[in-house]
């Protein structure tokens, strides 16, 4: 039996390469996500204290970033653009010849004398650097000098580009607040695996998590749970504007775009703890942990009040100022209509706008907000309920409920769609329901969808809702290693994906995750 397993292991390993492996080049197979093309060459490159970095002038910051990645463990402060250095160098170079690889593609060529990373745009250089980091011995991820390690790289040619432009992770900051250092850790980890979107779910019934100058009570009052619940203080709080600016800069340096989400018109009962006049009833509510009250609160923003729209425009104006992302997520999911059905102002709005019902009132609400966002140069994203009652062709839909009719309706209309179905991408679900292998089996672009505007499927996203796992270790374990599987789904062409091969590479990354300070399930 052992002999059979060993033979199968060799077949899977060898199938990943265009040339036979040697002991010194075997490391190349450990890259996640799997590159588009890998050609393994003979020989190795060794980084020593004589190695230097060469970079185009526009890439000097990337060169400094590369040095910062390599220096702590190696102890080498690699000089940048050292005069007359032609050998034992790591070179970063842009070229128009690689325009076919797009904004994020790159080439990596390693010989025994030189490492060369080339790309069409700087984003590709950064992803090439992440591949290079994975090719070094794992100890390169350590934050302090490591002795008795040879910093050897296998000689390879890699040509690589992502399958999808959107490769994201959503973190729920409302039900449990996560501080800045935790978020930076996640940015480091997802960028290491070439994921490029962090969707911050900043507001919901359990708390408002971002400073808004015009409405100070959103953080003074609505960022805290009612004291009767005795919640640990680390589970509540908010980000100051300066916190957000620092996170945005941190993420941008790592090719990660932060997309803010401000929920509306439902999942807004926390707002009514601070500004009750924006609801239909005017009742002041208290903020409860998710399992200590209604999972979905009937109280929603009153669409019939002009001051509601003004409130949201004022909030969004401050959000837009903070986040350079081209997108703003407005939620739009699970909005009960019971309050609207009984509210004279909402019924008047329905009549005045010539709407048929409360479903169309929500659509009117979403279009009104989208018009404002578009006027500020932003694109609207919402959960797939935003299609109910009609959806503008310029809105982007996050497909989560799994209803194929909803998906096809959006694609047929020409809406952009991000694939995040509960059956594969909800990482608050237990592993018994969604295993890492099941995540890896997700195919965002089925044969049926290939016939319906497939260019409008932007990519994939994992979602972590923080109502169950509310500590850093348990949160980490829910996300890792499943997020590595989704990273490969989003980056690697379906024809190049193979679970047996991936699972072998995944085992190796236990150590990488440890060194990234990630608590994780053992692969």
C-alpha positions in Angstrom: 0.0 0.0 0.0 2.8 2.4 0.9 4.4 1.7 -2.5 1.2 2.6 -4.3 0.8 5.8 -2.4 4.5 6.8 -3.1 4.1 6.1 -6.8 0.9 8.3 -6.9 2.7 11.0 -5.0 5.5 11.1 -7.6 3.0 11.1 -10.5 1.2 14.2 -9.1 4.4 16.0 -8.4 5.9 15.4 -11.8 2.7 16.4 -13.6 3.2 20.0 -12.4 6.4 20.5 -14.3 7.7 20.7 -17.8 11.0 19.3 -16.9 12.1 16.6 -14.3 12.6 17.7 -10.7 15.8 17.5 -8.8 16.4 17.7 -5.1 17.3 21.4 -5.3 14.3 22.4 -7.5 11.5 20.5 -5.7 10.6 23.6 -3.8 9.0 25.1 -6.9 6.0 22.9 -6.5 5.0 24.5 -3.2 3.7 27.8 -4.8 0.1 28.8 -3.9 -1.7 29.8 -6.0 -0.3 27.6 -8.8 1.3 29.7 -11.6 0.1 29.5 -15.1 3.4 28.1 -16.5 6.5 26.7 -14.7 9.6 25.4 -16.4 12.1 24.0 -14.0 15.8 24.5 -15.0 19.0 22.9 -13.7 20.9 24.8 -11.0 20.2 27.2 -8.2 20.7 30.8 -7.3 22.0 31.6 -3.8 21.3 34.9 -2.1 24.4 36.0 -0.1 25.6 39.2 1.5 27.0 40.1 -1.9 23.6 40.1 -3.6 22.1 43.4 -4.6 18.8 44.6 -6.0 18.5 46.4 -9.4 15.3 48.2 -10.2 13.8 50.7 -12.7 13.4 54.1 -11.1 9.7 53.7 -10.9 10.2 50.5 -9.0 12.6 51.7 -6.3 9.8 51.5 -3.7 9.1 47.9 -4.7 12.8 47.2 -4.4 12.8 48.6 -0.9 9.8 46.5 -0.1 11.6 43.4 -1.4 14.6 44.2 0.7 12.3 44.7 3.8 10.9 41.2 3.1 14.3 39.5 2.8 16.5 41.3 5.3 15.1 40.3 8.8 15.7 36.6 8.4 18.8 36.7 6.2 20.5 39.6 7.9 21.4 41.0 4.6 20.7 44.7 3.9 20.7 44.3 0.1 21.9 47.4 -1.7 19.7 48.8 -4.4 21.1 49.8 -7.8 24.6 49.1 -6.8 27.1 50.4 -9.4 28.4 47.9 -11.9 26.4 45.0 -10.4 25.6 42.5 -13.2 25.7 39.2 -11.4 24.2 37.8 -8.2 21.4 40.4 -8.5 17.7 40.4 -8.2 16.3 42.7 -10.9 12.8 44.3 -11.1 11.9 45.6 -14.5 8.8 46.9 -16.3 8.2 46.2 -20.0 5.5 47.0 -22.5 6.2 43.6 -24.1 4.2 42.0 -21.3 1.0 43.9 -21.9 -0.8 40.6 -22.6 -0.3 39.6 -19.0 -2.3 42.6 -17.8 -2.0 44.7 -14.7 -1.2 41.8 -12.4 0.8 39.3 -14.5 4.5 38.8 -14.3 7.5 36.7 -15.5 10.0 35.3 -13.1 13.3 34.0 -14.4 15.9 32.5 -12.1 19.4 31.5 -13.2 22.4 30.7 -11.2 23.6 34.3 -11.7 20.4 36.4 -11.6 16.8 36.7 -10.5 14.7 38.7 -12.9 11.1 39.8 -12.3 9.4 41.6 -15.2 5.9 42.8 -15.7 3.7 45.3 -17.6 2.7 47.2 -14.4 4.0 47.5 -10.8 1.2 45.3 -9.4 2.7 42.4 -11.4 6.1 43.0 -9.9 4.6 42.8 -6.4 3.0 39.4 -7.2 6.3 38.2 -8.6 7.9 39.1 -5.3 5.4 37.0 -3.5 6.2 34.0 -5.7 9.9 34.7 -5.0 9.3 34.7 -1.3 7.5 31.3 -1.5 10.5 29.9 -3.4 12.9 30.7 -0.7 13.3 28.5 2.4 10.3 29.1 4.7 12.5 30.7 7.2 12.6 33.8 5.0 9.3 34.7 6.7 10.8 35.0 10.1 11.1 38.5 11.6 14.6 37.9 13.1 17.9 36.7 11.8 18.1 33.0 11.1 21.5 31.2 11.2 22.5 28.1 9.3 20.2 28.5 6.4 21.3 28.7 2.8 19.1 31.1 0.9 18.9 29.0 -2.2 16.4 29.4 -5.0 15.7 26.9 -7.7 16.4 28.0 -11.3 13.0 28.3 -13.0 11.0 30.2 -15.6 7.5 31.2 -14.5 4.9 33.0 -16.6 1.9 34.0 -14.6 -1.3 36.0 -14.5 -4.6 35.8 -12.6 -7.7 34.2 -14.0 -10.0 36.7 -12.3 -9.5 40.3 -11.3 -11.5 40.0 -8.0 -10.0 37.7 -5.4 -11.4 38.8 -2.1 -12.1 38.3 1.6 -14.9 39.9 3.5 -14.4 40.4 7.3 -17.4 41.3 9.5 -16.3 44.0 11.9 -19.8 44.7 13.2 -20.7 41.6 15.1 -17.2 41.4 16.5 -14.7 44.2 16.2 -11.2 43.4 15.0 -8.4 45.8 15.7 -5.9 47.4 13.3 -3.1 44.9 14.0 -5.4 42.0 13.3 -6.4 43.5 10.0 -2.8 44.2 9.0 -2.0 40.6 9.7 -4.8 39.6 7.3 -3.6 42.0 4.7 -0.2 40.4 4.9 -1.5 36.9 4.7 -3.9 37.3 1.8 -1.5 39.3 -0.3 1.1 36.6 0.3 -1.4 34.3 -1.6 -2.1 37.0 -4.3 -5.6 37.9 -3.1 -6.3 41.6 -3.8 -9.6 42.7 -2.1 -10.4 43.2 1.5 -14.1 43.9 2.0 -14.7 45.5 5.4 -18.3 45.0 6.6 -18.2 48.0 8.9 -21.8 48.5 10.0 -24.7 46.2 11.0 -27.2 45.6 13.8 -24.3 44.8 16.2 -22.4 48.0 15.9 -21.1 50.9 13.8 -17.3 50.7 13.4 -16.1 53.8 11.7 -15.8 57.4 12.7 -18.1 59.9 11.0 -17.5 63.5 12.0 -21.0 64.8 11.1 -22.6 62.1 13.3 -20.4 61.6 16.4 -23.0 59.4 18.2 -22.5 56.7 15.7 -19.2 55.9 17.4 -20.0 57.3 20.8 -23.1 55.2 21.2 -23.6 52.8 18.3 -20.2 51.2 18.5 -20.9 49.7 21.9 -23.1 46.8 23.1 -25.6 47.5 25.8 -23.9 47.0 29.1 -26.5 44.4 30.2 -24.8 41.9 28.0 -21.3 42.3 29.6 -19.5 41.9 26.4 -15.6 41.9 26.6 -14.3 45.3 25.7 -12.2 44.0 22.8 -15.4 42.9 20.9 -16.6 46.5 20.5 -15.1 49.7 19.3 -14.4 51.5 16.0 -11.8 52.8 13.6 -10.8 56.4 13.7 -10.4 58.1 10.4 -6.6 58.1 10.9 -6.8 54.3 11.6 -8.5 53.8 8.2 -6.0 56.0 6.4 -3.2 53.9 7.8 -4.9 50.7 6.8 -5.6 51.9 3.3 -1.9 52.9 2.9 -0.8 49.5 4.3 -3.1 47.6 2.0 -2.2 49.6 -1.1 1.5 48.8 -0.6 0.5 45.1 -0.7 -1.8 45.2 -3.8 -4.9 45.0 -1.6 -7.9 47.2 -2.3 -10.1 47.9 0.7 -13.8 48.1 -0.1 -16.0 49.6 2.7 -19.5 48.4 3.3 -22.2 50.6 4.9 -25.3 48.5 5.3 -28.7 49.9 4.1 -31.7 50.0 4.2 -31.8 46.9 6.5 -29.3 45.7 9.1 -29.3 49.2 10.5 -30.8 48.9 14.0 -27.5 50.0 15.6 -28.1 53.4 13.9 -31.3 53.8 15.9 -29.4 53.5 19.2 -27.9 56.9 18.3 -30.4 58.5 15.8 -33.8 56.9 16.3 -35.5 59.5 14.1 -34.2 57.7 11.0 -36.4 54.7 11.6 -40.1 54.3 10.9 -41.0 54.1 14.5 -38.6 56.6 16.1 -37.9 54.1 18.9 -34.5 54.2 20.5 -33.0 50.7 20.3 -30.2 49.0 22.2 -27.4 47.0 20.6 -27.3 43.3 21.4 -24.9 40.5 20.5 -26.1 38.5 17.5 -27.6 35.6 19.5 -29.1 37.7 22.2 -31.8 39.2 20.1 -33.5 39.0 16.6 -31.0 37.8 14.0 -32.6 40.2 11.5 -34.3 43.3 13.1 -37.6 44.5 11.7 -36.5 48.1 12.2 -34.9 49.5 9.0 -34.1 53.0 7.6 -37.2 54.9 6.7 -37.2 55.3 2.9 -40.0 57.8 3.1 -37.9 60.4 5.0 -35.8 62.8 3.1 -33.5 63.2 6.1 -32.7 59.4 5.8 -31.3 60.0 2.3 -29.5 63.1 3.4 -28.0 61.2 6.4 -26.7 58.5 4.1 -25.3 60.9 1.6 -23.4 62.7 4.4 -22.1 59.4 5.7 -21.0 58.3 2.3 -19.3 61.5 1.5 -16.9 60.9 4.5 -16.5 57.2 3.5 -15.6 58.3 -0.1 -13.0 60.7 1.3 -11.3 57.8 3.2 -11.4 55.0 0.8 -9.8 55.4 -2.7 -11.5 52.2 -3.9 -13.6 52.6 -7.0 -16.3 50.7 -5.1 -18.6 51.3 -2.1 -20.7 48.4 -0.9 -24.1 49.3 0.4 -25.3 45.9 1.7 -29.0 45.7 0.6 -29.6 42.2 2.0 -32.3 40.8 4.2 -34.3 44.0 4.5 -37.7 43.3 6.1 -40.6 45.3 4.7 -42.9 45.1 7.7 -42.2 48.6 8.9 -42.5 50.1 5.4 -45.8 48.4 5.0 -47.2 50.2 8.0 -45.3 53.5 7.7 -47.4 56.4 6.2 -44.2 58.1 4.9 -43.0 55.0 3.1 -46.4 54.4 1.6 -46.5 58.0 0.5 -43.1 57.6 -1.1 -44.4 54.5 -3.0 -47.4 56.5 -4.3 -45.4 59.6 -5.2 -42.7 57.7 -7.1 -45.3 55.5 -8.9 -43.9 52.3 -7.4 -45.9 49.1 -7.2 -44.9 47.8 -3.8 -42.2 47.7 -1.0 -39.9 45.6 -3.3 -39.8 48.5 -5.7 -39.3 50.9 -2.9 -36.1 49.2 -2.0 -35.1 49.3 -5.7 -35.9 53.1 -5.7 -33.8 53.5 -2.5 -30.8 51.6 -4.0 -31.0 53.6 -7.3 -31.1 56.9 -5.3 -28.0 55.9 -3.4 -26.3 54.7 -6.6 -27.0 58.0 -8.3 -25.2 59.8 -5.5 -22.2 57.4 -5.5 -21.9 57.7 -9.3 -21.9 61.5 -9.0 -18.9 61.1 -6.7 -17.1 58.8 -9.2 -17.8 55.5 -7.3 -19.5 52.2 -8.3 -22.1 50.6 -6.1 -21.9 47.0 -5.0 -24.7 45.2 -3.1 -25.7 41.7 -2.0 -27.9 39.9 -4.6 -31.2 41.2 -3.0 -30.5 44.5 -4.7 -31.9 43.0 -7.9 -35.4 42.6 -6.3 -37.7 45.3 -7.7 -35.3 46.1 -10.5 -31.6 46.9 -10.7 -29.7 49.5 -12.6 -27.3 48.1 -15.2 -24.3 49.8 -13.6 -24.6 48.2 -10.2 -22.4 45.2 -9.2 -24.0 42.3 -7.5 -22.5 39.9 -4.9 -24.1 36.6 -5.6 -24.5 34.8 -2.3 -27.9 33.0 -2.0 -27.3 30.5 -4.8 -30.4 31.2 -6.8 -29.3 30.6 -10.4 -32.3 32.6 -11.8 -31.1 35.7 -9.9 -27.6 35.2 -11.2 -28.7 34.7 -14.8 -31.0 37.7 -14.6 -28.1 40.0 -13.5 -25.7 38.6 -16.2 -28.3 38.8 -18.9 -28.8 42.5 -18.0 -25.1 43.1 -18.2 -24.4 43.6 -14.5 -21.0 42.7 -13.1 -21.2 39.9 -10.6 -18.8 38.7 -7.8 -19.3 35.0 -6.9 -19.5 34.4 -3.2 -22.1 31.6 -2.7 -22.8 30.3 0.8 -22.2 26.7 -0.4 -18.5 27.4 -1.0 -17.5 30.8 0.3 -19.0 31.3 3.7 -16.2 30.7 6.1 -18.2 31.0 9.3 -19.7 27.6 8.3 -18.0 24.6 9.9 -15.5 22.5 8.0 -17.9 19.6 8.1 -20.2 21.6 5.8 -17.6 23.4 3.7 -14.3 21.6 3.7 -11.1 22.9 2.2 -11.5 20.4 -0.7 -15.1 21.6 -1.3 -13.8 25.2 -1.5 -11.2 24.1 -4.0 -13.9 22.3 -6.1 -15.8 25.6 -6.7 -15.9 26.5 -10.4 -17.1 30.1 -10.7 -17.6 29.9 -14.5 -19.7 26.9 -15.3 -20.4 25.8 -18.9 -23.8 27.4 -18.7 -22.4 30.7 -17.4 -19.8 30.8 -20.2 -22.7 31.4 -22.6 -24.1 34.4 -20.6 -21.8 37.4 -20.6 -19.0 35.6 -18.7 -16.8 38.7 -18.9 -19.2 40.2 -16.2 -18.1 37.6 -13.6 -15.4 39.6 -11.9 -14.2 36.9 -9.6 -14.6 35.3 -6.2 -14.8 36.2 -2.6 -14.8 34.5 0.8 -17.0 35.9 3.6 -16.4 35.6 7.3 -19.3 36.6 9.5 -18.2 37.1 13.1 -21.3 36.1 15.1 -20.0 32.6 16.0 -16.2 32.7 16.2 -15.3 35.8 18.1 -11.6 35.4 19.0 -8.6 35.8 16.9 -7.5 32.1 17.0 -11.0 30.8 16.2 -11.5 33.4 13.4 -8.1 32.5 11.9 -8.9 28.8 11.9 -12.2 29.3 10.2 -10.5 31.2 7.4 -7.2 29.3 7.1 -6.5 27.1 5.2 -9.8 27.4 3.2 -8.8 30.9 1.9 -5.7 29.3 0.2 -8.0 27.1 -1.8 -10.1 30.0 -2.9 -7.0 32.0 -3.7 -6.1 29.3 -6.2 -9.7 29.1 -7.5 -9.5 32.9 -8.2 -6.0 32.9 -9.7 -5.3 29.6 -11.5 -7.1 28.5 -14.7 -9.4 25.6 -14.1 -7.5 23.3 -16.4 -4.4 23.8 -14.3 -6.1 23.0 -11.0 -5.9 19.5 -9.3 -6.9 18.8 -5.8 -4.3 16.0 -5.2 -1.5 18.3 -6.3 -2.9 21.3 -4.3 -3.3 19.3 -1.1 0.3 18.3 -1.3 1.4 21.9 -1.6 -1.0 22.9 1.1 0.6 20.6 3.6 3.9 22.5 3.1 2.2 25.8 3.9 1.4 24.8 7.5 4.8 26.2 8.3 4.3 29.4 6.2 1.0 30.1 8.0 2.8 29.6 11.4 5.4 32.1 10.4 2.7 34.6 9.3 1.3 34.3 12.8 -1.9 32.7 11.6 -3.7 30.2 13.8 -4.9 27.5 11.4 -6.4 24.1 10.9 -3.6 21.6 10.2 -3.6 20.6 6.5 
